Amino acid sequence: MDTAELAERHPIIYWAYDIWYARDDTGNPVRSEVEARLLADDHVENIARRVATEVEIIEAYERLFFNVRERLANRGYLMHCVLGPAVHLGFQAAEYDLIWKLFALLGGPLAVDLMIDQSVGHARPEGAGDLKYFVADVAQNDLRRVAMLALKTLRINNFNAMEIIDKFLKLVELERAGGSGPGIAAEAVKQNVHAMLISLPFTVGQRSGHVDAAPLDHYDDLPAELRYEEVMAASAGQEIPAQRMLELLAFPSRNGNQIMEEAT
């Protein structure tokens, strides 16, 4: 049976198949949202409304292509067979399909709303005076979403392991200092997340003010850049062969022979 005959004889199955099959180089966001919301145990009516289709089509899709409703209590099965090794090996930020599904399992429909809609829970501004509250709500939602993404896509290695442990210990201290009151504890956690986001090296597209590693601070203000092997040597506290020459170098450059003489 070809697709034209399927569309004529079984339109519900045809449109369910259309959701499953349609994709391009960036994936299939409609299919990803349907599957994430099925994992979140969202109402079928809400899923159908979200993607502008019929309830019967969503029900057919679940039975034919993503039959998880009867397995929602089997978390191990869902983690291993639906999400796969990425749960343990780490996600890439571009793997939005898997990330949506992970947060669907962890937080249910509201978590999926936050990940897909980017920002939830804020009202549209009715006038100019409401804009500042709108901006504040959107910023808070974005910070929460970015913080969750940063933590779930973070790869642990020998360079950042100790820093992560340090951040965790600070979080524990803030929670302990916050007392048992839910409002106080929540505020303490919020402050710590804010401090963590500020400390993360979000410097894409711009140059940071100085090099973080203390041994390299001295070279950061010089007019020439260190080569790779020189950076490694300086980071280890070793002198580099051209250190004196780099310190004397200036723009516009002085006579090369004069610099060589002063360096020696």
Secondary structure as UniProt FT lines:
FT   HELIX           3..9
FT   HELIX           11..21
FT   TURN            25..26
FT   HELIX           29..39
FT   TURN            40..41
FT   HELIX           44..50
FT   TURN            51..52
FT   HELIX           55..64
FT   HELIX           69..71
FT   TURN            72..73
FT   HELIX           75..77
FT   HELIX           78..83
FT   TURN            84..85
FT   HELIX           86..89
FT   TURN            93..94
FT   HELIX           96..117
FT   HELIX           128..130
FT   HELIX           131..153
FT   TURN            158..160
FT   HELIX           161..177
FT   HELIX           182..199
FT   TURN            204..205
FT   HELIX           214..216
FT   HELIX           217..220
FT   HELIX           228..235
FT   TURN            236..237
FT   TURN            241..242
FT   HELIX           243..248
FT   HELIX           256..263
//
